[in-house]
Amino acid sequence: MLTVLARKSGYTDKLDKSQLLSLLARFDEELEQKIILVAAGGTALTLLDAKPTTLDIDFTAPSESIAIFDRVEKGIPHGFKIDRYKDGAIFSQILPEDYLTKSKKIRTGFKNIDLRALHPLDIVASKIGRLDERDKQDIAACINKFGLTRKMVEDRARQVQYVGNEAIYNHNLDTC
């Protein structure tokens, strides 16, 4: 199955929810201890059925889980781009410490992966820093699917630490 999923050139193919879960099931088989993975960005939106596919795979998780995942991933050829961030960091944003408790559990039947998706407010807050066209589309999908209000987004986004020029983050927040 993974052979069918593996990409032969670049990272232009899209992954749907079943493909994501199939890939993670392969990792789950190889894990010898439990880990937590929290899907971020388009990966989270795909797992939460807010968009049909994602271009890449993004996770944040406790440092220990990321270290274990990294070791297992090295032994499984798969051809996908998987970005992982530690302890609520995503790109240049650091989510509030409660990101993990606010995350949404994804029911999978995995024995060793506790798969979650960022809370929709955290998905939006984490996309504000870069705010390219795809981020704007993902933000709109998230707001529409989960009924988020501007005040809800602003309140959560103000709790996010932005590594870099905070004026850019605040400008993006005001314009999205």
C-alpha positions in Angstrom: 0.0 0.0 0.0 2.8 2.5 0.9 4.4 1.8 -2.5 1.3 3.1 -4.1 1.3 6.1 -1.9 4.9 7.0 -2.2 5.7 9.9 -4.5 8.2 9.5 -7.1 8.8 13.2 -8.0 8.7 16.1 -5.6 5.9 16.9 -3.2 3.1 17.9 -5.6 0.7 15.1 -4.9 -2.1 15.5 -2.4 -2.9 13.2 0.5 -6.4 12.5 1.6 -7.5 11.4 5.0 -7.4 7.7 4.3 -3.9 8.0 2.8 -2.7 9.9 5.9 -4.2 7.2 8.2 -2.7 4.4 6.1 0.8 5.9 6.4 0.4 6.5 10.1 -0.8 2.9 10.6 2.6 1.8 9.2 4.4 3.9 11.7 2.1 2.6 14.5 3.1 -1.0 13.6 6.8 -0.2 14.2 6.4 1.8 17.4 7.3 0.0 20.6 5.9 2.7 22.9 3.1 5.2 22.9 3.5 8.6 21.4 1.3 11.7 20.8 1.2 13.3 17.4 -0.8 16.5 16.9 -1.6 17.3 13.3 -1.2 20.9 12.3 -2.1 23.0 9.3 -3.6 21.3 6.3 -3.0 17.9 7.9 -5.2 18.8 10.8 -7.9 20.2 8.5 -7.9 17.0 6.4 -8.2 14.9 9.5 -11.0 17.1 10.8 -12.8 16.8 7.4 -12.5 20.6 6.8 -10.6 20.1 3.5 -10.3 17.0 1.4 -6.5 16.8 1.0 -3.2 18.2 2.2 0.0 18.8 0.3 2.3 17.8 3.1 2.2 16.4 6.6 2.8 18.6 9.6 2.9 17.6 13.3 3.7 19.2 16.6 4.1 17.1 19.7 5.9 16.8 23.0 9.7 16.5 22.4 9.8 12.9 23.6 7.2 11.8 21.1 9.0 13.7 18.2 12.3 11.9 19.1 10.6 8.5 19.0 8.8 9.3 15.8 12.0 10.4 14.2 13.8 7.2 15.0 10.9 5.1 13.6 10.5 7.2 10.5 14.1 6.7 9.5 13.4 3.0 9.1 10.3 3.3 6.9 10.8 4.6 3.4 7.7 6.4 2.4 8.5 9.4 0.1 6.4 12.0 1.9 7.4 15.3 3.3 6.7 15.2 7.0 7.5 18.4 9.0 7.5 18.0 12.8 7.8 20.6 15.5 8.3 20.3 19.2 6.1 21.3 22.1 3.5 23.4 20.3 5.9 25.2 18.0 4.8 25.4 14.3 7.0 27.3 11.9 7.6 30.6 13.6 4.7 30.4 16.1 4.7 28.9 19.5 1.3 28.0 20.7 0.1 28.4 24.3 1.0 25.6 26.6 -2.6 24.3 26.6 -2.4 23.4 22.9 -2.2 19.7 23.7 -5.2 19.7 26.1 -7.3 21.7 23.5 -6.3 19.4 20.6 -9.0 17.2 19.2 -8.6 13.4 19.4 -8.8 11.6 16.1 -10.2 8.1 16.5 -8.0 5.6 14.6 -7.6 2.3 16.4 -3.8 2.8 16.6 -2.2 1.0 19.5 0.8 3.3 19.9 -0.1 6.7 18.3 -2.4 9.0 20.1 -3.4 11.0 17.0 -4.9 14.5 17.5 -5.5 17.6 15.5 -4.9 21.1 16.6 -8.0 22.9 17.9 -9.4 24.9 15.0 -8.4 28.2 16.7 -4.8 27.0 16.9 -4.9 26.0 13.3 -5.9 29.5 12.3 -3.5 31.1 14.8 -0.6 29.1 13.4 -1.3 30.0 9.8 -1.4 33.8 10.5 2.4 34.1 10.6 3.0 33.1 7.0 -0.4 34.0 5.6 0.2 32.9 2.0 -2.7 32.3 -0.4 -3.1 28.6 0.7 -3.1 29.7 4.4 -5.9 32.2 3.6 -7.9 29.4 2.0 -7.3 27.1 5.0 -8.2 29.8 7.5 -11.5 30.4 5.6 -12.2 26.7 5.5 -11.5 26.4 9.2 -13.7 29.4 10.1 -16.6 28.2 8.0 -16.4 24.6 9.2 -16.1 25.3 12.9 -18.0 28.6 13.1 -15.1 30.6 14.5 -15.7 34.3 15.1 -13.1 37.1 14.6 -13.1 37.7 18.4 -12.3 34.0 19.1 -9.5 34.1 16.6 -8.0 37.3 17.8 -8.2 36.2 21.5 -6.4 33.0 20.7 -3.9 34.5 18.3 -2.9 37.1 20.9 -1.7 34.2 23.1 0.6 32.9 20.5 4.3 33.7 20.6 5.7 34.7 17.3 9.4 34.2 16.7 10.4 37.0 14.3 8.9 40.4 13.6 5.7 40.5 15.7 4.5 43.5 13.7 4.2 41.2 10.7 2.1 38.7 12.7 -0.1 41.4 14.1 -0.5 42.9 10.6 -1.5 39.5 9.2 -3.9 39.0 12.1 -5.6 42.4 11.4 -5.9 41.6 7.6 -7.1 38.1 7.7 
